Amino acid sequence: MAGAIYLTLCISFGLAAGLVGRIKGSSFVLWALIGAVLPVLGLVAAILYRYETAELRRQCPQCGRVVMLHDAICTRCGHELEFPDVAIQPLDPSLPAARKAGV
């Protein structure tokens, strides 16, 4: 009986953390696993995690793919990226993290 309750709790927290992570632009599966393994801490971590859509972006000079500003290597071509002179607006500049960055 206690095992079934714990399993239900883990699944519930996993789904909640996955949904919060997905809303913030990250992987649902990754956050669902974190939330299921660490029920309360995983959900808190997902809530405190940054909004991916509020991060500044830049364009890879080799292939042209737009990647996050904090990426050191292009995810398409593997080119090592230098810090750019100009950043691209976030996908959603209305989020608090984008406003804090001065966008």
All heavy atoms as an XYZ file, in Angstrom:
767
protein
N       0.822     -1.188      0.000
C       0.000      0.000      0.000
C       0.871      1.259      0.000
O       0.630      2.176     -0.765
C      -0.920     -0.031      1.223
C      -1.862      1.121      1.295
S      -3.051      1.027     -0.033
C      -4.107      2.337      0.402
N       1.876      1.301      0.877
C       2.746      2.468      0.951
C       3.561      2.614     -0.331
O       3.844      3.733     -0.762
C       3.676      2.369      2.149
N       3.930      1.492     -0.949
C       4.694      1.533     -2.197
C       3.870      2.133     -3.332
O       4.387      2.877     -4.165
N       2.587      1.810     -3.369
C       1.712      2.354     -4.415
C       1.524      3.861     -4.240
O       1.480      4.609     -5.223
C       0.366      1.646     -4.390
N       1.431      4.302     -3.002
C       1.289      5.735     -2.728
C       2.556      6.468     -3.145
O       2.494      7.530     -3.770
C       0.956      5.980     -1.242
C      -0.421      5.413     -0.925
C       1.030      7.454     -0.904
C      -0.769      5.426      0.550
N       3.717      5.899     -2.811
C       4.987      6.522     -3.177
C       5.151      6.572     -4.689
O       5.602      7.575     -5.241
C       6.157      5.780     -2.536
C       7.490      6.403     -2.843
C       7.844      7.631     -2.292
C       8.381      5.793     -3.716
C       9.060      8.229     -2.584
C       9.598      6.382     -4.017
C       9.930      7.597     -3.446
O      11.121      8.186     -3.744
N       4.772      5.489     -5.384
C       4.866      5.449     -6.832
C       3.959      6.508     -7.470
O       4.360      7.211     -8.401
C       4.508      4.059     -7.350
C       4.658      3.842     -8.845
C       6.101      4.037     -9.274
C       4.185      2.448     -9.213
N       2.751      6.655     -6.943
C       1.828      7.684     -7.427
C       2.400      9.077     -7.186
O       2.305      9.956     -8.049
C       0.461      7.552     -6.734
O      -0.032      6.228     -6.950
C      -0.529      8.555     -7.265
N       2.999      9.277     -6.038
C       3.626     10.559     -5.711
C       4.765     10.862     -6.681
O       4.867     11.983     -7.202
C       4.142     10.527     -4.266
C       4.819     11.789     -3.767
C       3.750     12.803     -3.388
C       5.696     11.473     -2.584
N       5.616      9.878     -6.945
C       6.738     10.077     -7.872
C       6.253     10.390     -9.280
O       6.791     11.286     -9.941
C       7.621      8.831     -7.900
S       8.611      8.620     -6.412
N       5.235      9.689     -9.744
C       4.691      9.944    -11.082
C       4.080     11.333    -11.150
O       4.283     12.072    -12.119
C       3.673      8.852    -11.470
C       4.398      7.522    -11.683
C       2.893      9.243    -12.719
C       3.482      6.330    -11.860
N       3.353     11.726    -10.121
C       2.719     13.049    -10.102
C       3.755     14.162    -10.119
O       3.638     15.127    -10.893
C       1.836     13.199     -8.867
O       0.821     12.237     -8.875
N       4.764     14.068     -9.277
C       5.817     15.083     -9.255
C       6.621     15.067    -10.554
O       7.068     16.113    -11.026
C       6.738     14.906     -8.046
C       6.245     15.596     -6.819
C       5.570     14.895     -5.842
C       6.441     16.964     -6.630
C       5.106     15.527     -4.695
C       5.983     17.604     -5.500
C       5.314     16.890     -4.522
N       6.809     13.887    -11.138
C       7.510     13.798    -12.416
C       6.753     14.514    -13.522
O       7.336     15.265    -14.301
N       5.447     14.303    -13.592
C       4.633     14.980    -14.597
C       4.620     16.488    -14.376
O       4.720     17.270    -15.328
C       3.213     14.430    -14.593
C       3.045     13.017    -15.150
C       1.619     12.534    -14.951
C       3.424     12.976    -16.615
N       4.503     16.907    -13.122
C       4.484     18.338    -12.811
C       5.805     18.993    -13.194
O       5.828     20.053    -13.824
C       4.185     18.554    -11.332
N       6.921     18.368    -12.833
C       8.233     18.924    -13.173
C       8.435     18.930    -14.690
O       8.993     19.885    -15.240
C       9.346     18.138    -12.493
N       7.980     17.895    -15.369
C       8.083     17.841    -16.823
C       7.298     18.951    -17.496
O       7.769     19.581    -18.443
N       6.095     19.203    -17.011
C       5.280     20.281    -17.577
C       5.902     21.653    -17.342
O       5.928     22.493    -18.240
C       3.871     20.232    -16.994
C       2.998     19.083    -17.487
C       1.686     19.032    -16.721
C       2.745     19.210    -18.972
N       6.408     21.882    -16.146
C       7.054     23.165    -15.847
C       8.286     23.337    -16.720
O       8.508     24.408    -17.301
C       7.425     23.269    -14.344
C       8.318     24.462    -14.084
C       6.171     23.336    -13.498
N       9.087     22.288    -16.864
C      10.272     22.358    -17.715
C       9.917     22.625    -19.165
O      10.565     23.412    -19.842
N       8.847     21.997    -19.653
C       8.420     22.192    -21.039
C       7.914     23.619    -21.263
O       8.172     24.237    -22.294
C       7.325     21.185    -21.392
C       6.922     21.228    -22.822
C       8.070     20.713    -23.699
N       7.911     21.233    -25.031
C       8.841     21.848    -25.719
N      10.038     22.026    -25.200
N       8.630     22.292    -26.909
N       7.187     24.160    -20.303
C       6.690     25.536    -20.400
C       7.860     26.515    -20.488
O       7.795     27.516    -21.192
C       5.772     25.870    -19.203
C       4.455     25.117    -19.346
C       5.538     27.360    -19.069
C       3.577     25.167    -18.109
N       8.948     26.190    -19.796
C      10.118     27.066    -19.809
C      11.028     26.816    -21.009
O      12.087     27.417    -21.119
C      10.901     26.902    -18.512
C      10.138     27.457    -17.318
C      10.996     27.483    -16.102
C      10.308     28.269    -15.010
N      11.232     28.645    -13.970
N      10.632     25.925    -21.912
C      11.383     25.708    -23.141
C      12.424     24.615    -23.066
O      13.251     24.494    -23.960
N      12.409     23.815    -22.031
C      13.391     22.753    -21.869
C      12.743     21.399    -22.192
O      11.599     21.331    -22.636
C      13.918     22.770    -20.430
O      15.042     21.947    -20.316
N      13.445     20.326    -21.930
C      12.981     18.979    -22.256
C      11.974     18.464    -21.229
O      12.258     18.425    -20.030
C      14.174     18.028    -22.310
O      13.740     16.692    -22.396
N      10.806     18.024    -21.711
C       9.803     17.439    -20.832
C      10.322     16.159    -20.191
O      10.181     15.948    -18.990
C       8.506     17.146    -21.599
C       7.490     16.384    -20.795
C       6.646     17.066    -19.939
C       7.391     15.013    -20.875
C       5.714     16.381    -19.168
C       6.472     14.315    -20.119
C       5.629     15.004    -19.264
N      10.942     15.297    -21.005
C      11.399     13.991    -20.520
C      12.472     14.146    -19.445
O      12.431     13.480    -18.403
C      11.913     13.126    -21.692
C      12.514     11.825    -21.188
C      10.798     12.855    -22.681
N      13.421     15.032    -19.687
C      14.489     15.255    -18.717
C      13.927     15.710    -17.370
O      14.253     15.154    -16.321
C      15.489     16.272    -19.250
C      16.592     16.694    -18.286
C      17.528     15.525    -18.041
C      17.342     17.882    -18.827
N      13.061     16.727    -17.400
C      12.505     17.238    -16.142
C      11.541     16.256    -15.496
O      11.432     16.197    -14.272
C      11.861     18.602    -16.361
C      12.894     19.666    -16.468
C      13.285     20.331    -17.579
C      13.735     20.136    -15.407
N      14.306     21.205    -17.271
C      14.598     21.105    -15.953
C      13.832     19.845    -14.048
C      15.539     21.783    -15.182
C      14.775     20.520    -13.288
C      15.617     21.471    -13.852
N      10.839     15.441    -16.295
C       9.958     14.418    -15.727
C      10.776     13.375    -14.974
O      10.393     12.937    -13.879
C       9.118     13.767    -16.817
N      11.917     12.985    -15.537
C      12.783     12.027    -14.849
C      13.362     12.615    -13.566
O      13.399     11.949    -12.523
C      13.910     11.570    -15.774
C      13.494     10.650    -16.907
C      14.659     10.408    -17.850
C      12.964      9.342    -16.363
N      13.805     13.863    -13.630
C      14.349     14.515    -12.434
C      13.265     14.629    -11.368
O      13.494     14.345    -10.194
C      14.930     15.901    -12.783
C      16.172     15.743    -13.653
C      15.252     16.688    -11.517
C      16.690     17.037    -14.239
N      12.057     15.028    -11.781
C      10.949     15.167    -10.834
C      10.505     13.843    -10.242
O      10.061     13.783     -9.096
N      10.602     12.758    -11.010
C      10.193     11.450    -10.499
C      11.233     10.860     -9.545
O      10.889     10.229     -8.549
C       9.947     10.491    -11.660
N      12.514     11.088     -9.844
C      13.575     10.541     -8.989
C      13.708     11.346     -7.693
O      13.901     10.782     -6.619
C      14.919     10.505     -9.755
C      16.063     10.136     -8.839
C      14.826      9.520    -10.914
N      13.588     12.655     -7.795
C      13.658     13.542     -6.634
C      12.341     14.313     -6.544
O      12.263     15.466     -6.968
C      14.821     14.533     -6.775
C      16.201     13.927     -6.976
C      17.187     14.988     -7.398
C      16.646     13.257     -5.695
N      11.288     13.694     -5.999
C       9.941     14.253     -6.115
C       9.804     15.742     -5.779
O       9.393     16.512     -6.631
C       9.115     13.396     -5.175
C       9.808     12.096     -5.162
C      11.263     12.424     -5.286
N      10.135     16.187     -4.623
C       9.924     17.588     -4.268
C      11.045     18.456     -4.829
O      10.787     19.510     -5.430
C       9.815     17.758     -2.734
C       9.704     19.209     -2.357
C       8.634     16.968     -2.197
N      12.278     18.032     -4.685
C      13.418     18.816     -5.158
C      13.418     18.986     -6.673
O      13.797     20.035     -7.183
C      14.725     18.175     -4.707
C      14.975     18.169     -3.196
C      16.252     17.404     -2.879
C      15.045     19.578     -2.669
N      12.986     17.961     -7.397
C      12.933     18.057     -8.852
C      11.943     19.099     -9.324
O      12.217     19.860    -10.252
N      10.792     19.164     -8.685
C       9.796     20.174     -9.047
C      10.287     21.574     -8.695
O      10.141     22.507     -9.489
C       8.463     19.890     -8.355
C       7.335     20.875     -8.659
C       7.043     20.930    -10.146
C       6.086     20.501     -7.885
N      10.904     21.725     -7.536
C      11.450     23.030     -7.138
C      12.539     23.453     -8.114
O      12.595     24.617     -8.531
C      11.973     22.990     -5.684
C      12.755     24.249     -5.341
C      10.819     22.790     -4.719
N      13.396     22.529     -8.515
C      14.460     22.848     -9.467
C      13.878     23.270    -10.815
O      14.367     24.216    -11.436
C      15.387     21.654     -9.652
N      12.824     22.606    -11.259
C      12.190     22.977    -12.525
C      11.573     24.360    -12.439
O      11.640     25.144    -13.388
C      11.121     21.947    -12.899
N      10.994     24.695    -11.310
C      10.394     26.018    -11.130
C      11.471     27.102    -11.126
O      11.293     28.176    -11.707
C       9.558     26.062     -9.842
C       8.313     25.189    -10.013
C       9.167     27.486     -9.475
C       7.539     24.954     -8.733
N      12.607     26.834    -10.501
C      13.666     27.823    -10.401
C      14.551     27.896    -11.647
O      15.341     28.824    -11.797
C      14.541     27.539     -9.178
C      13.837     27.671     -7.830
C      14.770     27.281     -6.698
C      13.297     29.073     -7.634
N      14.445     26.926    -12.550
C      15.265     26.888    -13.762
C      14.910     28.061    -14.677
O      13.773     28.523    -14.706
C      15.035     25.558    -14.491
C      15.986     25.300    -15.616
C      17.320     25.033    -15.374
C      15.540     25.315    -16.920
C      18.194     24.790    -16.412
C      16.410     25.070    -17.968
C      17.739     24.805    -17.707
O      18.597     24.567    -18.736
N      15.875     28.531    -15.437
C      15.663     29.697    -16.296
C      14.731     29.369    -17.463
O      14.604     28.229    -17.882
C      16.990     30.193    -16.830
C      17.625     29.242    -17.812
C      18.886     29.847    -18.408
N      19.418     28.924    -19.371
C      20.432     28.126    -19.161
N      21.052     28.138    -18.006
N      20.841     27.299    -20.091
N      14.123     30.415    -18.007
C      13.323     30.298    -19.218
C      14.269     30.263    -20.407
O      15.010     31.216    -20.640
C      12.390     31.508    -19.371
C      11.153     31.460    -18.535
C      11.141     32.000    -17.263
C       9.997     30.883    -19.034
C       9.997     31.971    -16.492
C       8.840     30.855    -18.273
C       8.840     31.399    -17.006
O       7.712     31.364    -16.244
N      14.264     29.175    -21.171
C      15.118     29.076    -22.353
C      14.708     30.093    -23.403
O      15.533     30.587    -24.161
C      15.063     27.672    -22.947
C      15.722     26.611    -22.095
C      17.237     26.725    -22.058
O      17.847     27.138    -23.067
O      17.824     26.412    -21.031
N      13.426     30.434    -23.467
C      12.953     31.359    -24.484
C      13.298     32.802    -24.151
O      13.117     33.683    -24.985
C      11.438     31.225    -24.676
O      10.802     31.383    -23.409
C      11.084     29.872    -25.252
N      13.791     33.070    -22.949
C      14.163     34.432    -22.558
C      15.662     34.680    -22.685
O      16.129     35.764    -22.384
C      13.727     34.694    -21.121
N      16.416     33.679    -23.127
C      17.865     33.809    -23.248
C      18.246     34.471    -24.565
O      17.621     34.243    -25.604
C      18.526     32.431    -23.173
C      18.376     31.752    -21.828
C      19.135     32.459    -20.738
O      20.269     32.900    -20.975
O      18.579     32.566    -19.647
N      19.280     35.295    -24.523
C      19.799     35.902    -25.746
C      20.372     34.818    -26.656
O      20.845     33.787    -26.189
C      20.883     36.921    -25.407
C      20.416     38.167    -24.676
C      21.612     39.008    -24.268
C      19.467     38.964    -25.530
N      20.342     35.066    -27.958
C      20.811     34.080    -28.926
C      21.862     34.702    -29.838
O      22.084     35.899    -29.822
C      19.619     33.590    -29.762
C      18.534     32.986    -28.904
C      17.267     32.684    -29.666
N      16.692     33.893    -30.231
C      16.053     33.942    -31.402
N      15.911     32.867    -32.114
N      15.560     35.071    -31.854
N      22.517     33.856    -30.631
C      23.494     34.314    -31.617
C      23.479     33.359    -32.806
O      22.958     32.254    -32.714
C      24.884     34.379    -31.028
C      25.396     33.013    -30.581
C      26.801     33.128    -30.137
N      27.165     32.014    -29.278
C      28.296     31.964    -28.641
N      29.153     32.937    -28.740
N      28.579     30.940    -27.896
N      24.078     33.812    -33.901
C      24.091     33.019    -35.121
C      25.478     32.429    -35.341
O      26.488     33.125    -35.184
C      23.696     33.885    -36.306
C      23.430     33.099    -37.555
C      22.771     33.962    -38.619
O      22.791     35.180    -38.537
N      22.194     33.317    -39.607
N      25.519     31.156    -35.694
C      26.788     30.485    -35.983
C      27.358     31.064    -37.277
O      26.666     31.113    -38.291
C      26.577     28.985    -36.130
S      28.069     28.081    -36.625
N      28.625     31.491    -37.261
C      29.210     32.079    -38.472
C      29.464     31.048    -39.579
O      29.580     31.412    -40.741
C      30.519     32.687    -37.979
C      30.853     31.948    -36.741
C      29.542     31.531    -36.137
N      29.515     29.764    -39.223
C      29.828     28.749    -40.226
C      28.582     28.220    -40.934
O      28.531     28.173    -42.147
C      30.580     27.590    -39.579
C      31.088     26.580    -40.576
C      32.108     25.660    -39.968
O      32.694     25.944    -38.943
N      32.334     24.541    -40.613
N      27.535     27.834    -40.175
C      26.354     27.234    -40.804
C      25.122     28.129    -40.744
O      24.134     27.862    -41.419
C      26.035     25.885    -40.167
S      25.414     25.976    -38.474
N      25.146     29.176    -39.922
C      24.027     30.105    -39.852
C      22.947     29.747    -38.864
O      21.957     30.461    -38.746
N      23.086     28.651    -38.144
C      22.065     28.256    -37.168
C      22.053     29.236    -35.999
O      23.097     29.673    -35.524
C      22.342     26.852    -36.661
C      21.281     26.398    -35.680
C      21.567     25.011    -35.142
N      20.518     24.632    -34.235
C      19.810     23.537    -34.350
N      20.051     22.707    -35.334
N      18.881     23.257    -33.467
N      20.861     29.556    -35.516
C      20.722     30.429    -34.362
C      20.748     29.552    -33.111
O      19.938     28.635    -32.966
C      19.412     31.242    -34.435
C      19.232     32.076    -33.199
C      19.411     32.128    -35.673
N      21.726     29.816    -32.229
C      21.897     29.040    -31.003
C      21.864     29.986    -29.803
O      21.937     31.198    -29.952
C      23.227     28.242    -31.014
C      23.229     27.204    -32.116
C      24.414     29.158    -31.152
N      21.749     29.419    -28.620
C      21.735     30.231    -27.412
C      23.096     30.908    -27.218
O      24.131     30.377    -27.610
C      21.437     29.370    -26.184
C      20.071     28.764    -26.190
S      18.852     30.045    -26.040
C      17.385     29.117    -26.332
N      23.090     32.061    -26.613
C      24.306     32.845    -26.405
C      25.317     32.080    -25.557
O      26.520     32.171    -25.763
C      23.959     34.185    -25.753
C      25.100     35.169    -25.584
C      25.615     35.619    -26.939
C      24.653     36.368    -24.788
N      24.835     31.289    -24.615
C      25.733     30.577    -23.702
C      26.325     29.303    -24.298
O      27.179     28.683    -23.688
C      25.019     30.276    -22.380
C      23.747     29.505    -22.544
N      23.719     28.164    -22.770
C      22.458     29.910    -22.511
C      22.465     27.756    -22.868
N      21.681     28.813    -22.717
N      25.886     28.899    -25.504
C      26.449     27.711    -26.144
C      27.867     28.002    -26.619
O      28.131     29.035    -27.230
C      25.601     27.277    -27.341
C      24.276     26.668    -26.923
O      24.126     26.356    -25.731
O      23.407     26.507    -27.797
N      28.785     27.096    -26.353
C      30.180     27.268    -26.771
C      30.457     26.607    -28.110
O      31.404     26.956    -28.790
C      31.119     26.693    -25.712
N      29.605     25.632    -28.503
C      29.778     24.900    -29.745
C      28.434     24.842    -30.462
O      27.400     24.617    -29.828
C      30.306     23.475    -29.477
C      31.691     23.559    -28.850
C      30.320     22.640    -30.742
C      32.282     22.237    -28.453
N      28.432     25.041    -31.768
C      27.199     24.971    -32.557
C      26.674     23.540    -32.535
O      27.430     22.588    -32.760
C      27.466     25.419    -33.994
S      26.020     25.299    -35.066
N      25.388     23.388    -32.275
C      24.800     22.048    -32.189
C      24.568     21.428    -33.561
O      24.320     20.234    -33.657
C      23.467     22.100    -31.424
O      22.615     23.070    -32.042
C      23.686     22.459    -29.978
N      24.663     22.208    -34.640
C      24.475     21.658    -35.982
C      25.801     21.235    -36.604
O      25.953     20.103    -37.058
C      23.804     22.670    -36.894
C      23.638     22.123    -38.325
C      23.049     23.118    -39.274
N      21.647     23.313    -38.979
C      20.941     24.336    -39.431
N      21.519     25.253    -40.165
N      19.667     24.445    -39.136
N      26.783     22.129    -36.628
C      28.016     21.836    -37.357
C      29.225     21.545    -36.459
O      30.252     21.095    -36.937
C      28.353     22.988    -38.299
S      28.795     24.530    -37.464
N      29.124     21.825    -35.149
C      30.222     21.559    -34.240
C      31.285     22.645    -34.205
O      32.334     22.459    -33.596
N      31.021     23.769    -34.857
C      31.970     24.887    -34.886
C      32.094     25.501    -33.491
O      31.103     25.724    -32.815
C      31.489     25.936    -35.895
C      32.385     27.116    -36.036
N      33.613     27.047    -36.653
C      32.244     28.393    -35.626
C      34.175     28.239    -36.630
N      33.363     29.077    -35.999
N      33.333     25.764    -33.064
C      33.553     26.408    -31.770
C      33.211     27.889    -31.897
O      33.718     28.578    -32.774
C      34.998     26.239    -31.317
C      35.225     26.716    -29.909
C      36.607     26.364    -29.402
O      37.187     25.360    -29.855
O      37.099     27.108    -28.543
N      32.343     28.375    -31.014
C      31.827     29.738    -31.120
C      32.565     30.686    -30.190
O      32.799     30.376    -29.030
C      30.331     29.757    -30.777
C      29.449     28.866    -31.640
C      28.054     28.786    -31.051
C      29.407     29.387    -33.063
N      32.937     31.834    -30.736
C      33.517     32.915    -29.947
C      32.376     33.777    -29.420
O      31.270     33.742    -29.950
C      34.452     33.757    -30.817
C      35.614     32.989    -31.407
C      36.599     32.513    -30.345
O      36.781     33.217    -29.330
O      37.176     31.433    -30.522
N      32.644     34.592    -28.409
C      31.598     35.469    -27.894
C      31.313     36.545    -28.934
O      32.227     37.228    -29.405
C      32.019     36.108    -26.566
C      30.872     36.659    -25.806
C      30.031     35.816    -25.105
C      30.602     38.019    -25.810
C      28.953     36.319    -24.404
C      29.523     38.529    -25.116
C      28.695     37.676    -24.403
N      30.031     36.705    -29.323
C      29.709     37.623    -30.424
C      29.696     39.094    -30.000
O      29.544     39.418    -28.828
C      28.311     37.179    -30.824
C      27.712     36.720    -29.540
C      28.847     36.046    -28.803
N      29.838     39.961    -30.990
C      29.712     41.401    -30.744
C      28.247     41.794    -30.629
O      27.903     42.731    -29.918
C      30.354     42.196    -31.884
C      31.853     41.984    -31.938
O      32.458     41.732    -30.881
O      32.413     42.048    -33.048
N      27.379     41.084    -31.352
C      25.955     41.402    -31.385
C      25.163     40.156    -31.033
O      25.435     39.073    -31.535
C      25.544     41.886    -32.796
C      24.064     42.163    -32.853
C      26.338     43.109    -33.201
N      24.175     40.319    -30.154
C      23.295     39.212    -29.778
C      21.935     39.409    -30.431
O      21.535     40.523    -30.755
C      23.143     39.142    -28.269
N      21.222     38.294    -30.621
C      19.887     38.315    -31.205
C      18.863     38.338    -30.075
O      19.058     37.721    -29.029
C      19.680     37.071    -32.098
C      20.709     37.063    -33.228
C      18.274     37.032    -32.663
C      20.716     35.796    -34.040
N      17.757     39.033    -30.296
C      16.675     39.124    -29.302
C      16.214     37.734    -28.869
O      16.230     36.796    -29.659
C      15.471     39.856    -29.913
C      15.684     41.313    -30.137
C      15.483     42.106    -28.863
O      14.793     41.694    -27.953
N      16.101     43.264    -28.807
N      15.754     37.588    -27.624
C      15.170     36.324    -27.180
C      13.876     36.031    -27.933
O      13.272     36.933    -28.524
C      14.879     36.552    -25.701
C      15.583     37.791    -25.328
C      15.832     38.569    -26.556
N      13.452     34.768    -27.894
C      12.198     34.394    -28.532
C      11.015     35.086    -27.867
O      10.063     35.460    -28.516
C      12.008     32.874    -28.477
C      12.970     32.066    -29.328
C      12.786     30.591    -29.061
C      12.778     32.378    -30.789
N      11.075     35.233    -26.548
C       9.988     35.864    -25.806
C      10.561     36.947    -24.901
O      10.854     36.704    -23.733
C       9.236     34.816    -24.986
C       7.947     35.349    -24.390
O       7.654     36.552    -24.580
O       7.234     34.576    -23.750
N      10.738     38.158    -25.408
C      11.356     39.228    -24.609
C      10.486     39.742    -23.467
O      10.927     40.545    -22.684
C      11.627     40.326    -25.635
C      10.723     40.048    -26.762
C      10.450     38.575    -26.767
N       9.244     39.266    -23.356
C       8.371     39.740    -22.282
C       8.624     39.029    -20.963
O       8.107     39.437    -19.928
C       6.906     39.545    -22.686
O       6.607     38.158    -22.791
N       9.429     37.948    -20.973
C       9.697     37.205    -19.744
C      10.642     37.978    -18.832
O      11.460     38.764    -19.308
C      10.278     35.838    -20.074
C       9.298     34.903    -20.790
C      10.005     33.665    -21.262
C       8.139     34.533    -19.898
N      10.569     37.759    -17.522
C      11.390     38.510    -16.572
C      12.891     38.406    -16.815
O      13.608     39.377    -16.666
C      11.024     37.907    -15.218
C       9.745     37.209    -15.410
C       9.660     36.843    -16.873
N      13.396     37.244    -17.219
C      14.831     37.074    -17.440
C      15.308     37.941    -18.605
O      16.412     38.471    -18.583
C      15.155     35.612    -17.704
N      14.490     38.110    -19.623
C      14.866     38.936    -20.763
C      14.892     40.397    -20.361
O      15.753     41.166    -20.779
C      13.907     38.721    -21.919
N      13.950     40.814    -19.535
C      13.926     42.200    -19.074
C      15.122     42.497    -18.197
O      15.689     43.570    -18.225
C      12.612     42.490    -18.334
C      11.485     42.761    -19.307
C      10.245     43.187    -18.580
N       9.337     42.048    -18.616
C       8.713     41.550    -17.586
N       8.839     42.078    -16.406
N       7.918     40.518    -17.710
N      15.528     41.513    -17.393
C      16.679     41.676    -16.512
C      17.979     41.800    -17.313
O      18.903     42.485    -16.921
C      16.779     40.477    -15.554
C      17.568     40.781    -14.313
C      17.711     39.607    -13.386
C      16.517     38.706    -13.281
N      16.715     37.584    -12.382
N      18.031     41.138    -18.477
C      19.222     41.193    -19.327
C      19.318     42.508    -20.075
O      20.288     42.755    -20.767
C      19.209     40.024    -20.321
N      18.298     43.328    -19.969
C      18.332     44.637    -20.598
C      17.916     44.627    -22.052
O      18.304     45.481    -22.833
N      17.143     43.644    -22.440
C      16.700     43.542    -23.829
C      15.472     44.390    -24.044
O      14.623     44.527    -23.258
C      16.414     42.075    -24.185
C      15.856     41.965    -25.575
C      17.670     41.274    -24.042
